[in-house]
Amino acid sequence: MLQRLLDLFRPRKPFTAYEYRVTKFQLPKDGEVSYAQWQHPGEVGKAVLQENVDFFRNWIREGDFVIDIGAHEGDTTVPMALAAGASGLTLGLEPNPHVFRTLEMNASLNPDKTRIIPLHFAATATDGEFTFGSGDPSYGNGGIVGFTHNKVRNTRYTMTVQGRNLEKYLLQHHIADLPRLRLIKVDAEGYDKEIIKNMLGIVRRYRPVILTEVFGPSTDEEKRELFTVLAAEGYSMSSFIEFIGHPTDVVTLERMTGRKTFNLIAVPMPA
């Protein structure tokens, strides 16, 4: 209630469209990589680093099928795609139309090293239109609103986006690729557990590694549910902050509390 009252009296900022700039990075192992940087002031300057590509190579091999849900401009999509290579396939999902143009450009760059398909929709329980909200009028970040903790969060600036049930979409369009499914990355502002819950059929059959965000503003109940859903499917979990190295900090149910956002890597345990 207090947040709503504050929003009523706080001046609204104008929307500004931001373009992208293509920059080249020289990676020690992967050579020259072109990358489109979105020029939003809160996002500008992201880079493709060898240590990020090597992070994903902990699990991704040449020829794998990988999915980046909440791809944004492509700052994790491109390293994932470099790990999977041009013989692999990387799907990048991003519902935000303002940053999606940059993701599309990143999908078109480096065809000799990557194969990326950008998908302009959110992963949702059902197909349809959904409200995407952000505290930023130019949509530097944000997510689907109207669920649990996010009912009144990030609703100052909103727009309508398309959502699709990703499991159904994959079964319709990528059934031949699913046996190579190796890793799913989810970063959806606290909506992560709902996305995973709506993909459990594919998770159970193909057992991909799942990299997901534990969103600080989520309730402790939601954080524990995320852990419980993955644990029930036979996954062990470790935490990490940056996309470098190899996560070794084991996470238990008791760790799934507090206001600090961190990342979780969930690896299927041997049967």
C-alpha positions in Angstrom: 0.0 0.0 0.0 2.8 2.4 0.9 4.6 1.7 -2.3 1.4 2.4 -4.3 1.0 5.8 -2.6 4.6 6.7 -3.2 4.2 5.8 -6.9 1.2 8.1 -7.2 3.2 11.2 -6.2 6.5 10.3 -7.8 7.1 12.0 -11.2 7.0 9.6 -14.1 10.0 9.4 -16.3 9.7 9.7 -20.1 10.3 6.6 -22.3 13.5 6.7 -24.4 14.3 4.3 -27.2 17.9 3.0 -27.1 19.9 1.5 -30.0 22.8 -1.0 -29.9 26.4 -0.8 -30.8 28.4 -3.8 -32.2 31.7 -4.3 -30.5 34.4 -6.9 -31.2 36.1 -8.9 -28.4 39.2 -11.0 -28.8 38.9 -14.2 -26.7 42.1 -16.2 -25.9 40.4 -19.6 -26.9 37.4 -18.6 -29.1 39.0 -15.9 -31.1 37.2 -12.8 -32.3 33.6 -12.5 -31.2 31.2 -9.7 -32.3 28.7 -8.5 -29.8 25.8 -6.0 -29.9 25.7 -3.9 -26.7 22.4 -2.3 -25.9 22.9 1.4 -25.2 20.4 1.7 -22.3 22.4 3.6 -19.6 21.7 0.9 -17.0 22.9 -1.9 -19.3 25.6 -0.4 -21.5 29.1 -1.9 -21.5 28.4 -5.7 -21.2 31.2 -7.8 -22.6 31.8 -11.3 -23.9 34.6 -12.8 -21.7 36.5 -16.1 -22.1 35.9 -16.9 -18.4 32.1 -16.7 -19.0 32.3 -19.0 -22.0 34.4 -21.4 -19.9 31.9 -21.3 -17.1 29.2 -22.7 -19.4 31.6 -25.2 -20.7 31.5 -26.9 -17.3 28.3 -28.4 -18.6 27.8 -27.5 -22.3 29.6 -29.4 -25.1 29.9 -28.7 -28.8 26.6 -29.7 -30.5 24.4 -29.4 -27.4 20.9 -27.8 -27.3 20.6 -25.1 -24.7 17.9 -22.6 -23.7 18.3 -19.1 -22.3 15.0 -17.9 -20.7 15.1 -14.2 -20.0 17.9 -13.6 -22.5 17.7 -9.8 -22.4 20.3 -8.4 -24.9 22.1 -11.8 -25.1 24.9 -11.4 -22.5 24.5 -15.0 -21.3 23.0 -16.3 -24.6 26.2 -15.6 -26.6 28.6 -17.3 -24.1 26.2 -20.3 -23.9 26.0 -20.4 -27.7 29.8 -20.2 -28.0 30.0 -23.2 -25.7 27.5 -25.2 -27.8 29.1 -24.1 -31.1 27.7 -23.7 -34.6 26.8 -27.4 -34.6 24.6 -26.9 -31.5 21.5 -24.8 -31.0 20.8 -22.0 -28.5 17.3 -20.6 -28.0 17.1 -17.1 -26.5 13.7 -16.1 -25.0 13.0 -12.4 -24.4 9.5 -10.8 -24.3 10.7 -7.2 -24.0 10.5 -5.6 -27.5 12.8 -2.8 -26.7 15.8 -5.0 -25.9 14.8 -7.8 -28.3 16.2 -6.0 -31.3 19.6 -6.2 -29.7 19.1 -9.9 -29.0 18.2 -10.4 -32.6 21.4 -8.7 -33.7 23.5 -10.9 -31.4 21.8 -14.0 -32.9 22.9 -12.9 -36.3 26.5 -12.3 -35.4 29.3 -15.0 -35.3 27.5 -17.5 -37.6 30.7 -19.5 -37.8 30.8 -19.9 -34.0 27.2 -19.9 -32.8 23.7 -20.9 -33.8 21.1 -18.8 -32.0 17.3 -18.6 -32.5 15.8 -15.5 -30.8 12.2 -16.0 -29.6 10.1 -13.0 -28.8 7.9 -14.3 -26.0 7.9 -15.1 -22.3 7.8 -18.6 -20.9 4.3 -18.8 -19.3 1.9 -21.4 -18.1 -0.5 -20.7 -20.9 -0.3 -19.1 -24.3 -1.7 -15.5 -24.4 -1.0 -11.9 -23.5 0.6 -10.9 -20.2 1.6 -7.7 -18.4 5.3 -7.0 -18.3 6.3 -4.5 -15.7 9.4 -2.6 -14.8 10.5 0.3 -12.5 12.2 1.7 -15.6 10.1 3.4 -18.3 12.6 2.3 -21.0 12.4 -1.3 -19.8 16.0 -2.0 -18.9 14.8 -4.9 -16.9 11.6 -6.4 -15.5 9.3 -9.4 -15.7 5.8 -10.8 -15.9 3.6 -9.4 -13.1 0.5 -10.6 -11.3 1.9 -13.5 -9.3 2.5 -13.9 -5.6 5.2 -11.4 -4.4 5.2 -9.6 -7.7 1.6 -8.5 -7.7 2.5 -4.9 -6.9 6.2 -5.0 -7.8 7.6 -3.5 -11.0 4.2 -2.2 -12.0 5.0 1.5 -12.4 5.7 1.1 -16.1 3.9 -1.7 -17.9 3.3 -3.1 -21.4 1.6 -6.1 -22.9 3.8 -9.0 -24.1 3.2 -12.4 -25.6 3.6 -15.5 -23.5 3.7 -19.2 -24.6 3.9 -22.5 -22.8 7.5 -23.4 -23.5 7.2 -27.1 -23.0 4.4 -27.3 -25.6 6.4 -25.0 -27.9 9.5 -27.3 -27.7 7.5 -30.4 -28.3 6.0 -28.8 -31.4 9.0 -27.1 -32.8 12.2 -28.8 -31.4 11.3 -32.4 -30.7 14.3 -33.6 -32.7 16.6 -31.3 -30.7 15.4 -32.3 -27.2 17.6 -35.4 -26.9 20.6 -33.0 -27.0 19.1 -30.7 -24.4 21.9 -30.0 -21.9 21.2 -26.8 -20.0 18.3 -24.4 -19.3 19.1 -20.9 -17.9 16.2 -19.0 -16.3 16.3 -15.4 -15.1 12.8 -14.1 -14.8 12.6 -11.8 -11.8 11.2 -14.3 -9.4 9.0 -16.1 -12.0 11.7 -18.7 -12.4 10.1 -21.5 -10.3 6.8 -21.1 -12.2 8.6 -21.6 -15.5 10.4 -24.7 -14.2 7.2 -26.1 -12.9 5.6 -25.7 -16.3 8.5 -27.7 -17.9 8.7 -30.7 -15.6 7.7 -33.1 -18.3 10.8 -32.2 -20.3 13.0 -31.9 -17.2 12.1 -35.4 -16.1 12.7 -37.0 -19.5 15.8 -35.2 -20.6 17.5 -34.2 -17.3 19.1 -30.9 -18.3 21.3 -28.9 -16.0 19.2 -25.9 -14.7 20.7 -22.6 -13.9 18.2 -20.3 -12.2 18.0 -17.1 -10.1 17.0 -17.0 -6.5 15.3 -13.6 -6.6 15.9 -11.5 -3.4 12.5 -9.8 -3.3 10.7 -13.2 -3.5 9.3 -14.5 -0.2 11.1 -17.2 1.7 8.2 -19.5 1.0 8.8 -19.0 -2.8 12.5 -19.5 -2.5 11.9 -22.8 -0.6 9.4 -23.9 -3.2 12.0 -23.4 -5.9 14.4 -25.6 -4.0 11.8 -28.2 -3.2 10.7 -28.5 -6.8 14.2 -29.1 -8.0 15.1 -31.4 -5.1 12.0 -33.5 -5.7 13.3 -34.1 -9.3 16.6 -35.4 -8.1 18.8 -32.4 -8.5 21.7 -31.3 -6.3 22.2 -27.5 -6.0 25.1 -25.1 -5.6 25.2 -21.3 -5.5 27.3 -18.7 -7.3 27.3 -15.0 -7.9 29.3 -14.5 -11.1 29.4 -16.6 -14.3 32.9 -17.7 -13.7 34.7 -20.8 -12.3 32.9 -23.8 -11.1 30.2 -23.5 -8.4 31.0 -25.6 -5.3 29.0 -23.9 -2.6 26.3 -26.5 -1.8 22.8 -25.1 -1.1 20.4 -26.6 1.4 16.8 -25.8 2.0 17.8 -23.7 5.0 19.9 -21.4 2.7 16.8 -20.4 0.7 15.9 -17.3 2.8 16.8 -13.6 3.0 16.7 -10.6 0.7 19.9 -11.3 -1.2 19.7 -12.4 -4.9 22.0 -15.2 -5.9 22.2 -17.8 -8.7 21.6 -21.5 -8.4 23.0 -24.3 -10.5 20.9 -27.5 -10.3 22.6 -30.7 -11.6 20.8 -34.0 -11.9 22.0 -36.7 -9.6 22.8 -40.1 -10.9 19.8 -42.4 -10.9 
